[in-house]
Amino acid sequence: MHGVKFFTGAAVSVLLTALAGPTPALADTIEAALVRAYQNNPQLNAQRAQVRSTDEGVPQALSGYRPKVNVTLGTGYQYQDTQQAQKGATFNGVLQSNSASLTVNQTLYNGNQTANRTRAAESQVSGSREALRVLEQTVLLQAATSYMDYLRDAATLEVQRSNVRVLEQTLKQTRDRFNVGEVTRTDVAQSEAQLAAGKTQALTAESNLTTTRATFRRIIGNEPTNLAPGSPVDRFLPGTIASAVSLSLVENPNVTASMYGIDVNYLQVKINEGALLPTVTVQAGVSTAYQQTLQVFRTNTASAIATASVPIFQGGAEYALIRQSKENLAQQRLNLETTRDQTRANVVQAWGQLEAGKAQVQSAQAQVTASEIALNGVREEAKAGQRTTLDVLNAQQALVNARVALVTAQHDRVVASYSVLNAVGRLAPQVLGLNTTVYDPSVHYQQVRDSWVGVRTPDGR
């Protein structure tokens, strides 16, 4: 029954440690994994492209302030047969007619629709940036969770494998004792049954690790190799749950995105109301035409025309749009309240899980210590004939369960700290101090905002 020493040492060497000691040389760290996910996650990069696409809405809106210039060229043939009534003269022939014109249209006033469209586009840009922050935080939380999941499942697998090795030694020793008449056939059968159950648990743990490895590869972008223990991020959290809730209502990107959504819907009301106001435009143009008729060789024309259009009745659709946009605005305001309530609940829930996780780690550590002592005691009592083989097997299984519970508790403790930071709205590379270049969406925005012409994107596509 001396196999317990081997089991204890092997299990301790692979246990997931929330507060780790020195990091092994060349080990992959959770911070490095977060950097890779932040830089390479395809879902996150797709959202960044979406933000850049939204940026283009601002120059589209600003185009309403700018003139529209058209050049028209025409050429063709026409046959004319003309007879003058007074002189009786007749003219006929085929003419090649050529013309060219330049027209400039400028809107002077359109009910402030252009100004409101521009402000709405800018609010949409701000909202899309907040949506990007939401996804950044989601990806970072997924990366931290998958990292810790792999550590948990790898440690659990090693615990189960160590358990199988110990059970194999236990079965061998039980059979030896049966051969000399110290135990019965029942004891041997109990050892065989426990070994079979242990192998099943090891296979289940191996299957779980395979799944976790695939998730790690999908989110972080590489196969997990030589992972260093992860540690909680309590140092970045507010001191109290009240301050965490207050901070989340200001910094959580879901809340700020909803606020920008209100701005967009409010401005849409103003845009629709602007359709009821007059529109003032100016059109200037020059044109020239050659051989319009047999009598006229060339005609030059220049014009400047101001037009004021006052809508009286357009069938009622414009009024329906205004009413509809007001209802959308009211809905968005209610959505903001819902988002705030949900954010508050998420912070409270995550904070509670973090506090429970701290207590669970302490309880699980105490459970492991007590289970080790109990197992050693049961083994000694079994040698003296005061305990049965089944008692030893049960005590050993209790120790395995305690070690798995400790691994799980340490995993939950770390993940809960990241969840609180995510619920607050501060799970970002800047806060975590990650060694990476932070993506700045304002760079692309400034590159395209005042662009008048050009079909190439700023990166050359």
DAHU-V830197 format. One record per residue. N is the residue number from 1. PSI is psi in whole degrees, 0 to 359 (* if undefined). Layout:
n->(N:N)
psi->(PSI:PSI)
This chain:
n->(1:2:3:4:5:6:7:8:9:10:11:12:13:14:15:16:17:18:19:20:21:22:23:24:25:26:27:28:29:30:31:32:33:34:35:36:37:38:39:40:41:42:43:44:45:46:47:48:49:50:51:52:53:54:55:56:57:58:59:60:61:62:63:64:65:66:67:68:69:70:71:72:73:74:75:76:77:78:79:80:81:82:83:84:85:86:87:88:89:90:91:92:93:94:95:96:97:98:99:100:101:102:103:104:105:106:107:108:109:110:111:112:113:114:115:116:117:118:119:120:121:122:123:124:125:126:127:128:129:130:131:132:133:134:135:136:137:138:139:140:141:142:143:144:145:146:147:148:149:150:151:152:153:154:155:156:157:158:159:160:161:162:163:164:165:166:167:168:169:170:171:172:173:174:175:176:177:178:179:180:181:182:183:184:185:186:187:188:189:190:191:192:193:194:195:196:197:198:199:200:201:202:203:204:205:206:207:208:209:210:211:212:213:214:215:216:217:218:219:220:221:222:223:224:225:226:227:228:229:230:231:232:233:234:235:236:237:238:239:240:241:242:243:244:245:246:247:248:249:250:251:252:253:254:255:256:257:258:259:260:261:262:263:264:265:266:267:268:269:270:271:272:273:274:275:276:277:278:279:280:281:282:283:284:285:286:287:288:289:290:291:292:293:294:295:296:297:298:299:300:301:302:303:304:305:306:307:308:309:310:311:312:313:314:315:316:317:318:319:320:321:322:323:324:325:326:327:328:329:330:331:332:333:334:335:336:337:338:339:340:341:342:343:344:345:346:347:348:349:350:351:352:353:354:355:356:357:358:359:360:361:362:363:364:365:366:367:368:369:370:371:372:373:374:375:376:377:378:379:380:381:382:383:384:385:386:387:388:389:390:391:392:393:394:395:396:397:398:399:400:401:402:403:404:405:406:407:408:409:410:411:412:413:414:415:416:417:418:419:420:421:422:423:424:425:426:427:428:429:430:431:432:433:434:435:436:437:438:439:440:441:442:443:444:445:446:447:448:449:450:451:452:453:454:455:456:457:458:459:460:461)
psi->(26:3:340:327:318:317:315:314:319:320:317:327:338:3:138:128:119:320:88:160:213:137:134:151:138:19:149:132:163:327:318:323:321:322:315:319:319:323:324:352:122:326:320:319:326:322:325:321:324:321:318:324:320:328:326:346:334:308:332:318:321:339:340:338:344:155:157:123:130:137:129:128:140:146:153:181:145:147:131:140:100:136:125:133:319:316:344:12:149:134:132:156:172:128:140:108:130:142:155:139:150:125:134:123:132:125:125:326:132:39:27:22:321:316:317:324:322:314:322:319:321:321:324:323:314:319:321:327:322:323:324:320:321:312:323:314:321:316:318:320:319:320:315:320:315:325:311:327:317:318:316:312:326:318:319:318:318:322:315:322:319:322:319:318:319:319:327:319:321:317:317:316:324:319:320:318:326:322:332:5:14:330:170:175:332:319:321:316:321:320:320:318:318:323:317:319:321:321:322:318:323:320:321:317:323:320:317:321:324:317:317:323:319:320:319:314:321:319:316:330:2:166:139:127:127:59:133:153:147:157:153:164:40:333:341:0:153:160:330:163:327:316:329:318:315:318:324:327:350:319:343:126:336:321:312:325:321:325:317:329:325:317:316:316:325:316:331:326:314:323:315:325:329:339:344:351:162:157:129:126:158:134:128:144:155:147:157:142:137:136:53:321:172:333:336:119:318:144:126:138:140:142:154:119:129:136:133:125:124:113:131:304:127:23:355:353:324:326:322:322:321:313:319:316:329:322:321:321:315:320:317:324:321:324:324:316:320:317:319:316:318:321:316:316:321:320:313:316:313:322:318:320:325:315:319:322:321:315:323:324:315:317:318:322:318:324:319:314:314:323:323:315:318:317:315:320:317:320:315:320:327:325:326:2:10:349:153:171:323:323:319:316:319:319:323:319:323:323:319:313:322:320:319:320:322:317:315:318:319:321:311:326:315:314:322:324:322:324:321:316:323:317:325:327:22:17:84:156:324:319:317:346:35:145:76:157:124:130:126:104:342:339:309:322:314:332:330:346:312:23:126:322:169:138:353:141:161:335:8:2:*)
